[in-house]
Amino acid sequence: MSVVGEVALRVQLASFEGPSLPAEWAALLEEGLGGVCLFGSNLTGSLDDAASLVAAVRAARPGAIVATDEEGGDVTRLHSRDASPVPGPAVLGAVDDEELTRGVGAAVGAELASVGIDLDLGPVADVNSNPDNPVIGTRSFGAAPSLVARHVAAWVDGLQSAGVAACVKHFPGHGDTAQDSHLALPVVDATPATLRERELVPFAAAVGAGAAAVMTSHLVVPALDPALPATLSAPVLGLLRDELGFDGAIVSDALDMAGASGDRSIPEAAVEALVAGVDLLCTGPDKPATLVRDIQAAIVAAVAQGRLPLARLVEAADRVAVLRRSVRVSPPTCEVFSVEVSAMVAAARRACVVEGTLPDLSGARVVSIATEANIAVGEGRWGVAADLVVGEGDPLPDGPVVVQVRDGHRRPGVAAMLAAARGPVLVVEWGWPGPRTGWADAPHARVCTRGNSGPSIAAVEEILREAGWQR
């Protein structure tokens, strides 16, 4: 294999299928593959299994990066079969206690470090200024740039105190969109002044806090580049380097997402991303080893054709090499940010918004309306364990019932169900606390949790029991 071919492997963060390392992936690692990203399909919910899988990756290549998405709250990979043990960003932003946020980041970092994962694709630095956002929502610390900035910096500080590198996302900001870049190419139609006053503020704070990496977004910002998504845009990534002064690793969001490769091949998107300034190329879950080879071949060809300068490729690989050791702490200092479970439950309770007077819930059943989770969150446990699960559009049973929904304000079918429900009804909203669109005239009380997690589930159960619920 040529030197360029080996370097073309070092800039890839790829993902295989299943909870064990396939032989062909071990071979890729031995040849120099930069790292792997673990998704829910790779993790069983057992920390021991996670540690064994990471050990297998490192046995094949000791210097490989092992990454995952562990944001807390709705997005968890280590706990994808249950619920995250820490509250999510929207809860932390609502409580607005920076030491708590720092402690939660440290707790996530300590758990990741315990199984050998050294790059966390988080926290989200997007300002969720659009309540109809289908992919960010409760993954954001809030809708105010200064608040989001303070908590992003605190979470980064806590996480990296455990020796785990933070990768803040999704630059230059995915908060003001109403489309999911997994499925489409969103547009943020903001002026440069608005971008600097809103989207860029948390990223500047993350850079100031020493974040090791920044992840790009697959969206178009016409004010910066009217043609290309941010991941493939030199002007957008230049803003991160030149204006914000970031010198760490730039990581692409998954290149198999429609926002990046919807009108081009994944290997072509990889080449264009490197040319634009990306250092580490991420691909999504359950991919074949042949995709890594195809991306490698495309990079080698682009260098040979002069499309991709060899110096740019080597620069990217050098930044990837620095990434893994950039925040390694020995011994970890995260213990100084420890936070008790009871404190996290109390915070989740404070973040809950209770609208109206809770009905008598003696004998109440818990009914969940099944709705598809966005791809970033994935399927997994959400909410209080349900007595009954119904589909969107199905009739709800007569009360007393506790009806659990996710982002009900974005789902007309859910709104119609709530409008027709016969009380007493308590609605528990586990998504972004949007308006009561479509059922504003219904007398139902509502509890908005600002996201799913173990502490938030415990907090809601406390509220239900105080209203007479007996489970």
SEVEXMAR-986063 format. One line per 8 residues: number of its first residue (from 1); their letters; for each residue z, x, y of C-alpha. Coordinates in steps of 0.02 Angstrom, whole numbers, plus 50000, padded with zeros to 5 digits. Layout:
N
NUM = A = Z:X:Y | ... $
This chain:
471
1 = MSVVGEVA = 50000:50000:50000 | 49956:50063:50174 | 50084:50101:50307 | 50019:49955:50410 | 50035:49842:50258 | 50216:49893:50236 | 50255:49863:50420 | 50169:49693:50407 $
9 = LRVQLASF = 50300:49646:50279 | 50446:49710:50383 | 50411:49583:50522 | 50422:49431:50408 | 50571:49317:50377 | 50512:49210:50233 | 50583:49075:50120 | 50565:49040:49935 $
17 = EGPSLPAE = 50607:48889:49829 | 50764:48865:49725 | 50939:48937:49709 | 50890:49102:49626 | 50779:49246:49682 | 50608:49237:49596 | 50538:49398:49525 | 50387:49399:49641 $
25 = WAALLEEG = 50503:49385:49791 | 50610:49528:49727 | 50450:49631:49721 | 50408:49584:49901 | 50580:49639:49956 | 50564:49803:49863 | 50400:49833:49956 | 50483:49805:50125 $
33 = LGGVCLFG = 50493:49618:50164 | 50599:49603:50321 | 50712:49466:50258 | 50734:49292:50191 | 50795:49131:50269 | 50900:49019:50158 | 50878:48830:50170 | 50964:48684:50085 $
41 = SNLTGSLD = 50855:48700:49930 | 50920:48878:49905 | 51105:48834:49923 | 51207:48731:49802 | 51359:48699:49911 | 51456:48836:49821 | 51501:48989:49925 | 51506:49092:49766 $
49 = DAASLVAA = 51327:49041:49726 | 51274:49085:49903 | 51356:49256:49890 | 51270:49289:49724 | 51100:49243:49795 | 51126:49355:49946 | 51181:49496:49831 | 51020:49477:49731 $
57 = VRAARPGA = 50918:49491:49891 | 51012:49647:49944 | 50996:49723:49771 | 50808:49712:49793 | 50815:49780:49971 | 50982:49833:50044 | 50916:49827:50223 | 50846:49650:50212 $
65 = IVATDEEG = 50902:49521:50339 | 50973:49361:50265 | 50971:49214:50384 | 51011:49030:50385 | 51031:48882:50504 | 51218:48854:50523 | 51241:48766:50690 | 51396:48667:50647 $
73 = GDVTRLHS = 51395:48478:50654 | 51233:48397:50596 | 51142:48557:50547 | 51223:48649:50403 | 51148:48739:50255 | 51304:48806:50169 | 51373:48628:50167 | 51212:48530:50150 $
81 = RDASPVPG = 51281:48429:50006 | 51434:48381:50105 | 51472:48392:50291 | 51499:48541:50405 | 51683:48590:50415 | 51667:48617:50604 | 51621:48496:50743 | 51447:48506:50814 $
89 = PAVLGAVD = 51388:48560:50985 | 51385:48387:51067 | 51568:48363:51020 | 51614:48534:51087 | 51520:48504:51249 | 51606:48336:51274 | 51779:48411:51247 | 51730:48558:51359 $
97 = DEELTRGV = 51857:48683:51294 | 51772:48852:51290 | 51907:48932:51183 | 51883:48795:51053 | 51695:48826:51056 | 51724:49013:51038 | 51840:48979:50891 | 51714:48867:50806 $
105 = GAAVGAEL = 51579:49000:50826 | 51698:49127:50751 | 51738:49012:50604 | 51553:48991:50567 | 51527:49178:50580 | 51672:49219:50466 | 51606:49102:50331 | 51429:49170:50344 $
113 = ASVGIDLD = 51493:49349:50338 | 51598:49308:50185 | 51440:49274:50084 | 51338:49414:50163 | 51227:49316:50282 | 51200:49419:50439 | 51084:49315:50551 | 51126:49139:50606 $
121 = LGPVADVN = 50983:49038:50680 | 51096:48961:50812 | 51166:48905:50926 | 51049:48780:51009 | 51032:48821:51194 | 50924:48670:51234 | 50983:48554:51372 | 50963:48380:51299 $
129 = SNPDNPVI = 50902:48301:51459 | 50797:48170:51368 | 50908:48048:51270 | 50757:47998:51164 | 50737:48175:51099 | 50706:48156:50911 | 50747:48333:50857 | 50882:48405:50972 $
137 = GTRSFGAA = 51007:48268:51016 | 51182:48309:50953 | 51127:48487:50913 | 51140:48518:51101 | 51303:48549:51193 | 51250:48420:51322 | 51135:48366:51462 | 51204:48476:51603 $
145 = PSLVARHV = 51133:48654:51612 | 51293:48737:51671 | 51398:48656:51535 | 51272:48703:51400 | 51266:48881:51467 | 51455:48905:51459 | 51468:48841:51282 | 51316:48934:51217 $
153 = AAWVDGLQ = 51393:49096:51282 | 51562:49055:51203 | 51486:49008:51034 | 51381:49168:51033 | 51536:49270:51074 | 51634:49191:50932 | 51495:49205:50804 | 51455:49387:50842 $
161 = SAGVAACV = 51640:49433:50838 | 51623:49408:50649 | 51478:49531:50640 | 51345:49397:50621 | 51196:49404:50739 | 51160:49249:50844 | 50983:49184:50870 | 50989:49059:51013 $
169 = KHFPGHGD = 50851:48929:51015 | 50724:48856:51060 | 50654:48957:51206 | 50606:48908:51338 | 50694:48742:51301 | 50661:48593:51187 | 50778:48468:51270 | 50656:48371:51379 $
177 = TAQDSHLA = 50539:48313:51240 | 50513:48150:51148 | 50417:48228:51003 | 50470:48334:50855 | 50379:48502:50849 | 50391:48498:50660 | 50264:48357:50667 | 50172:48375:50833 $
185 = LPVVDATP = 50148:48488:50984 | 50267:48426:51120 | 50239:48457:51305 | 50375:48497:51433 | 50292:48447:51595 | 50417:48527:51715 | 50388:48633:51869 | 50436:48817:51868 $
193 = ATLREREL = 50582:48774:51983 | 50646:48640:51864 | 50630:48759:51716 | 50734:48890:51805 | 50865:48764:51860 | 50878:48675:51692 | 50797:48750:51536 | 50823:48934:51570 $
201 = VPFAAAVG = 51005:48927:51626 | 51082:48927:51450 | 50963:49062:51389 | 51012:49173:51535 | 51194:49145:51486 | 51156:49190:51306 | 51070:49350:51359 | 51221:49390:51467 $
209 = AGAAAVMT = 51335:49360:51318 | 51238:49487:51215 | 51146:49371:51096 | 51055:49478:50968 | 50902:49366:50951 | 50811:49220:51033 | 50703:49095:50939 | 50544:49026:51016 $
217 = SHLVVPAL = 50490:48844:51021 | 50324:48768:50972 | 50291:48670:51131 | 50176:48684:51280 | 50243:48714:51455 | 50090:48687:51566 | 50176:48765:51717 | 50184:48930:51620 $
225 = DPALPATL = 50036:48918:51500 | 49928:48762:51493 | 49846:48807:51327 | 49963:48889:51203 | 50131:48842:51128 | 50274:48953:51184 | 50280:49047:51018 | 50101:49107:51046 $
233 = SAPVLGLL = 50109:49128:51235 | 50127:49299:51315 | 50169:49223:51486 | 50312:49119:51413 | 50384:49262:51311 | 50359:49378:51459 | 50477:49265:51557 | 50611:49300:51426 $
241 = RDELGFDG = 50582:49487:51431 | 50545:49517:51615 | 50643:49384:51709 | 50793:49360:51593 | 50797:49542:51541 | 50810:49510:51355 | 50780:49665:51248 | 50832:49600:51076 $
249 = AIVSDALD = 50727:49525:50938 | 50617:49374:50973 | 50607:49264:50818 | 50477:49129:50794 | 50524:48955:50742 | 50447:48914:50573 | 50260:48947:50586 | 50217:48813:50460 $
257 = MAGASGDR = 50273:48681:50587 | 50133:48577:50662 | 50173:48637:50836 | 50124:48814:50788 | 49991:48799:50653 | 49928:48621:50668 | 49757:48678:50728 | 49757:48854:50657 $
265 = SIPEAAVE = 49810:48933:50493 | 49987:48998:50468 | 49925:49179:50452 | 49825:49160:50612 | 49979:49089:50701 | 50077:49240:50639 | 49951:49361:50714 | 49945:49268:50880 $
273 = ALVAGVDL = 50135:49264:50887 | 50146:49453:50864 | 50015:49481:50998 | 50113:49369:51117 | 50274:49466:51090 | 50365:49390:50940 | 50454:49518:50831 | 50507:49422:50676 $
281 = LCTGPDKP = 50395:49290:50596 | 50489:49146:50517 | 50414:49026:50390 | 50494:48866:50327 | 50572:48819:50161 | 50502:48822:49985 | 50348:48929:50017 | 50250:49027:49886 $
289 = ATLVRDIQ = 50248:49216:49885 | 50062:49207:49915 | 50094:49149:50094 | 50185:49312:50130 | 50036:49406:50060 | 49915:49303:50164 | 50013:49338:50324 | 50023:49522:50278 $
297 = AAIVAAVA = 49835:49530:50252 | 49801:49441:50416 | 49911:49564:50511 | 49827:49714:50430 | 49655:49644:50472 | 49706:49607:50652 | 49763:49788:50675 | 49602:49853:50600 $
305 = QGRLPLAR = 49499:49739:50715 | 49596:49792:50869 | 49663:49616:50902 | 49842:49673:50869 | 49887:49845:50938 | 49976:49951:50808 | 50105:49998:50940 | 50149:49814:50963 $
313 = LVEAADRV = 50173:49791:50775 | 50282:49947:50762 | 50384:49890:50913 | 50416:49723:50826 | 50469:49808:50665 | 50586:49924:50760 | 50671:49776:50844 | 50692:49692:50674 $
321 = AVLRRSVR = 50772:49851:50606 | 50896:49854:50750 | 50937:49669:50733 | 51039:49678:50574 | 51153:49815:50635 | 51160:49762:50817 | 51321:49661:50806 | 51401:49729:50649 $
329 = VSPPTCEV = 51589:49734:50678 | 51706:49831:50566 | 51834:49762:50551 | 51784:49589:50617 | 51875:49531:50773 | 51846:49345:50747 | 52026:49315:50689 | 52082:49312:50870 $
337 = FSVEVSAM = 51977:49154:50893 | 52046:49059:50743 | 52060:48870:50757 | 52156:48749:50646 | 52072:48604:50557 | 52192:48483:50643 | 52135:48549:50812 | 51953:48519:50765 $
345 = VAAARRAC = 51991:48341:50709 | 52086:48310:50870 | 51938:48375:50970 | 51818:48264:50874 | 51931:48116:50911 | 51933:48157:51097 | 51743:48166:51097 | 51727:47990:51024 $
353 = VVEGTLPD = 51676:47857:51149 | 51749:47685:51109 | 51657:47539:51189 | 51739:47367:51186 | 51889:47309:51087 | 51892:47354:50905 | 51898:47200:50792 | 52023:47176:50652 $
361 = LSGARVVS = 51950:47281:50512 | 52065:47220:50374 | 51956:47205:50220 | 51804:47274:50311 | 51663:47354:50215 | 51572:47509:50276 | 51384:47483:50282 | 51263:47626:50318 $
369 = IATEANIA = 51087:47591:50379 | 50978:47718:50290 | 50863:47808:50411 | 50766:47968:50385 | 50849:48121:50459 | 50745:48237:50565 | 50680:48389:50472 | 50797:48511:50558 $
377 = VGEGRWGV = 50950:48414:50500 | 50885:48372:50327 | 50959:48251:50203 | 51143:48261:50168 | 51305:48168:50185 | 51332:48083:50352 | 51468:47967:50408 | 51613:47886:50317 $
385 = AADLVVGE = 51579:47854:50133 | 51486:47688:50127 | 51524:47536:50020 | 51345:47478:50044 | 51183:47561:50101 | 51043:47451:50170 | 50870:47492:50231 | 50808:47476:50408 $
393 = GDPLPDGP = 50758:47293:50432 | 50868:47224:50293 | 50998:47092:50339 | 51176:47150:50364 | 51316:47063:50269 | 51433:46949:50363 | 51584:47034:50441 | 51704:47110:50450 $
401 = VVVQVRDG = 51592:47263:50432 | 51582:47439:50499 | 51397:47474:50525 | 51348:47658:50530 | 51186:47707:50619 | 51099:47865:50678 | 51011:47864:50846 | 51006:47675:50848 $
409 = HRRPGVAA = 50934:47672:51024 | 50774:47751:50957 | 50752:47631:50811 | 50694:47453:50851 | 50724:47398:50672 | 50906:47450:50681 | 50926:47365:50849 | 50858:47202:50777 $
417 = MLAAARGP = 50982:47213:50633 | 51128:47237:50752 | 51069:47096:50866 | 51065:46977:50717 | 51228:47034:50636 | 51367:46908:50623 | 51537:46976:50668 | 51660:47044:50671 $
425 = VLVVEWGW = 51559:47206:50679 | 51603:47382:50732 | 51452:47495:50757 | 51479:47681:50729 | 51341:47785:50809 | 51326:47956:50727 | 51181:48016:50834 | 51159:48045:51019 $
433 = PGPRTGWA = 51258:47911:51117 | 51109:47819:51187 | 51103:47646:51266 | 51127:47485:51166 | 50941:47453:51176 | 50891:47291:51090 | 51067:47230:51053 | 51154:47240:51223 $
441 = DAPHARVC = 51198:47054:51216 | 51285:47068:51048 | 51475:47068:51060 | 51499:47214:50939 | 51614:47356:50983 | 51544:47531:50963 | 51611:47705:50928 | 51497:47850:50975 $
449 = TRGNSGPS = 51544:48009:50880 | 51418:48133:50955 | 51367:48196:50785 | 51417:48214:50604 | 51543:48338:50534 | 51699:48341:50427 | 51813:48334:50580 | 51714:48190:50655 $
457 = IAAVEEIL = 51720:48093:50492 | 51909:48117:50487 | 51923:48062:50669 | 51824:47902:50638 | 51928:47863:50484 | 52084:47876:50594 | 52008:47752:50718 | 51961:47631:50580 $
465 = REAGWQR = 52133:47635:50501 | 52215:47600:50668 | 52109:47441:50674 | 52168:47385:50501 | 52041:47467:50385 | 52130:47500:50222 | 52035:47634:50126 $
